[in-house]
């Protein structure tokens, strides 16, 4: 919080700071003693009629009356990974460079993760990229808005709905919250227009070298997948399009811990090496063989390969309700960088498809 030279808390934000990341403290006379002050950190998405709207890292919005503010400031534009947590600041400052988490801004990670999971069809509206892959995963069948669409928002959204309707798909937009440069203002505009959030996940980052130092017994690497690998993979709709998406990226590797003869692997994983980054995905383990370190072994083998190709930093995506994966990745030195969400068009708003029919039903995205 901002404190003046006289020791008083001060509010040093105004409506002109909309779109910036801020930290505020508010006072409530109705709260219990000792709980009357509440701190909120997030992006200031609006300041209208005496009410502030702040979107937190997890995508949740908090409404705060201007009259309740006792302190506030703009948070410096520093990537989250560059700011060690308070309880670990001394350890982070002393940690060897090999073990420190990477420093990155949202846009770099958004482009890296998009290149690691590419659609089979794409089109641009200004700085928005429309992506489609016959419904295989939301990431490959949603808009990635990294800037201005070059047209008024309502016109851009109408064009998005037409494009996806022509392919028999619901219109979805993937956007992020919780880091410098993420899209809290767009999120507020979509919600005001009735778009609904379907899934929330987080992108986590970590140092690659410590992961590569772990044991990786019995892991086999390949540039391609076979039927047994796919049998362990849990996604539905694994046709030619899915194989094209799985194989997309600058340098793609697949890992497997072989199972019994003719059986699916005990564990699998996928990694895409792209410059300094190695992105991990599709880490799956036979339910009967969990808690044996197989997921760690798969990731370690992939990390060693990525190091050989010049990578030094790692990223992965995990849904917010996957507690098992979150526990695993925390133990491997990863931490959350930002949250991302898939928003779906309002029901009944679908446009005509390629044959002129109005499409209103759900699409096949999983």
WOHU-V908817 format. One line per field, one symbol per residue. phi: phi as a letter, one per 20 degrees, with the letter a starting at -180 (. if undefined). psi: psi as a letter, one per 40 degrees, with the letter a starting at -180 (. if undefined). burial: 1 if it has 16 or more other C-alpha atoms within 10 Angstrom, else 0. A space follows every 50 residues. Layout:
BEGIN
phi = ???
psi = ???
burial = ???
END
This chain:
BEGIN
phi = .fcffenefcedccffegneecccccdcfeffgncfdcdccrefeabclm ceddefgfnfdcecfgfefdaabeegedggfedffgfcfffffefggfdf ffebegfffffffffebefebbbdcmeedecbblnemfgecbededpefm bggfffffffffffffdmcffccecccobfnedgffgfffffenfdedcc ccddcafegffffffbfmeddbecddffgffefefemedffffffgeepf bdcdcbdgefgmdggfbcacbdebmedcddbleccggfcfmdnffffgff ffffffffenfcccbbcbffdefffffgfffenebfdbeccdddgfgndf efefeneedcefeefd
psi = ihhideeiiihfiideeheihihihihheeiiheeehhihhahhdighfe hihhhideeiihhhhdeeheiiihhighideehiideedddddeiiddei iihiiddddddddddegiiehiiigbehhhiiffehiddefihhgfahee iidddddddddddddeefiihihhiiieiheafdddddddddeeiihdhh iihiiiidddddeiifhehhiieiiaddddddheiifgadddddddeiid hhiiiihiaiheiiidiiiihhhgbeihhiifhihhdefifeeddddddd ddddddddeeieiiiihhieegdddddddddeeiihdiiiihhiiiheei aiadeeihheiiieh.
burial = 11000000111110001111111111100000000010011111111000 01111111101001010011111110001110000000000100000011 11111110110111011111000010011111111111111111110010 00000110011111111111111111111111111011010000111001 11111111111101110010100010001001100000001101111110 11111111000001111111111101111111111100000001111111 11111110001111111110000011001001111111111111110011 1110000111001010
END
